Amino acid sequence: MGFLNNSSITIDAVLTKLGKEKLASGNPLGITQFGCSDDQIDYSLWNPGNTGGSDQYGQAIEDLPMLESPVLGVQAFRYTLGTGQDNLLANPYLVLDATLYNLKYSGDKQGIETIKPQTGNFNGNEQYFFYVSNNAGFNFSPGGKAIDQRKLEAPLPQLEREEAMVIGPASHLEIWPISTDTTLVTSITVEGATTGARNNIRVTALPNN
C-alpha cells in the first residue's frame, strides 16, 4: 500500500489474490501488521540551505510523487525496517551465484537451474523465501521443504492464469521452463527467512525455435 499524497491521510491498498478471496467469501482480511520502506525517497534533495528555515529543509523530499501500490511488497520494498541480530558491525547480505538466468526447454525436467543463496555476515544456517512475480511458463521445485508439487505446476502463459507466488522457506530452488514459442520473463526476490536479507533474480524462458 502507499500514501496517495501528504495533504491527507489517505491510503491506496491493493489486495492480493488471497485478500480478494477473503472479501468475496465475506471473511475479514485479518491484517495484523504492515511494513514501511523509503524506496521512493531521494535524500540528496535535503537542503539545509533553504531560506525558508529548518522546517523547509525537506520540502523537496515531501513533494516527491509516491509509488503505486505493489501486489508483492518484497518486489518494491528494497529498503525496509526490520529486526536483526545484536552486536553486528554490518548487516547480513544475500549472495547469489547469478542474478540473470536464460533457460530453454529441452525436455521434461531438463535444463534445470538451481538458485542456492547464501547469507553473508550471518552465523547460522538460513532458509529462504522465493517470491515469484509471475509463475506462467516456469516449473519450480524447492529444496529442503515438503510441498504439494501440483501447486508448482506451471500454467500456460496466458494473462488470466499468470499469478505471483511465494515458495519457502527452503534451502534452494530449482527452476526450469515449459515448452514455449515466445519469450517469457519473471523476476524472483530471494529473502532470508531469519535475516530478511534480499536480492533479486531475473529469469527468461527462451523460445524453442
N, C-alpha and C positions, 0 to 999 in steps of 0.2 A: 504494500500500500504506500501511498505518498500524499503529502500535503499539496493541495491544488494551488494555494497561494499563502502568503504570510499576513494577509489582512483579516482573515477569519479562520476559525478552527474548523476547517472542512477537510475530510479525508476521502481520498479516492481509493477504493479497495477492489481488487479483482479476485474473485473466488476461484479456487482450484476445482478440479473435477469432483473431488470428494466433497468440497463445500457445496457445490451445486446439487449433488445427490442428496445431501442432508436437507437442504432447503426444500427440494422437490418432495421429499418424504415427510416434511413437516417437523423435522428434528432441529434442535438448536445447534449452532455451529460449535459451541463449546470452546471458544477461544480463551486460552488461559495466559498467553504471553505473546510478546511481539519483539522484533529485533529492530535496531536502528543502525544506520550507516551514514556516511558522509561522502558517498561516491561523487555526487554532483557538485561538491564544494571545491572551488579554486581558491586556496588560501593565499595565493600570490596577490590576490586583489585586496588583501588587508592593507589599509592605507592610513598609517599614523600621521601622515601629513595633511589629512583632510582638515580644511579650515573650519569646518562645522563643529569641531571639538571631538572628544573621545567617543561620544555616542554615535558619531558618524564614521568612525574608522572602518567599520564592517558593512557600510551601506551597500557597496558594490556586491558583496557576497550575498547579502539578504535579497538583493534584486535578481539574483540568478534564477533562471527557469528551473522548475522541478522536473525530474524524470517521470515518465509514465510508470504506472504500477506494473511490476513484473509478476508473472504467474509463479515462477520459482524464484524465491528470494536469493538463493545462492548464485543464480545466474547474473544478478545485478549487484548484490551487496558484496563488493570486494573488500571493503574496509569496515568491519563491524566491531562493536563492543563485545567482549567475551571474557570468560574466566579461564585463566591459565595457571601454570604451576608457580609456586612461590620460589623466590631467590634465583630467578633466571636472568642472566645478563643479556640474552637475546631471545626473541620469540621463536617458537617452533616454525619450521617451514617444510613444505612438501617437495620431495624430489621425485621426478619422473624420468624414465628413460627417453621419452619423446613426448612432444605436445601436438604433433601432426601425424596422422596415420592415413595412408591411402590404401584401401582394401579393394580386392577384386574377387568376385565369386569364381571358384574353381571346383565346386562340388560341395556336397553336404558336409558341414563342419570342416571345410578346408580353408586354408588361408587365414587361420586364426591368429590374432594378435593378442598378447597378454599385457594388460595395464597393471603394473605391480608397483604401487607407490611405496616410498619410504619417507620417514619423518626425521628431519634434522633437528638438533637441539632438543631432543626428547629421549629420556631414559625409560625405555619400556617398549613392548610390542603393541602396535596400534592397528586397529581395524579401520576401515574406510567406508564412507558412503559415496556412491556414484550417482550423481544427478544428471540424467539424460534428458536433453531438451526436446528431442524428437526421436522416438524409437522406430519409426517407419523405415524399413529397409535393412535392419540390423538384428542379429541374434546375440544374446548375452548369456554368459554362464559365470556366476560369482564363485570365487574360491573361498573355502572355509565356512560356507553357510548352506544349510539345507533350505531349499526353496522349491516351490511348485514350478517345475520347468515350463508348464503350459502358460504361466503368466509372463514368460520371457520370449515366447514365440513372436517373431517379427510380423507385424501386419503388412499388408500390401501398401506401397507408397501412394496412398490416396489421402487427400486432405482430411476427409471425415474420420479417418482411422488413426491419424497421427496423434500422438499424445506424449506428454512428458512422463517420466517415471523415475522412481528412486530405488536403487538397488543397494543392499547392505544392511548392517555392516558386514564387510567381507575383507579378506586379506588381499585379494586381487580380482580383476575382472577380465574374462575372455570375451572377445567380440569378433564376429565375422559377418559378412554381408549376405544378403539374398541375391538371387539372380536378377539383374536389372538391366534395362536398356537405356536408362537415364542416370545422370549423376545425382547421388543422394548425399546429403551432408547433415551431420548432427554435431552438437557440442556436448561435452561431458565435464561437469565440475566435480573434482575429487576433493573430498573433505575428510580430514582426520576425525574419527568418532570421539576421541578424547581431547585432542589439542585444538580442533577447529581449523587447523592449517589447511589452506586451499590452493589448488592450481587448476588450470583449465586445459582441456584437450579438444582438438578439432578432428573429426573422423569423416572421411569421404569414401563412399562406395562408388567405384568407377564402373561405367557400363561395360558389359561383356564384349561388345563388338569394338 
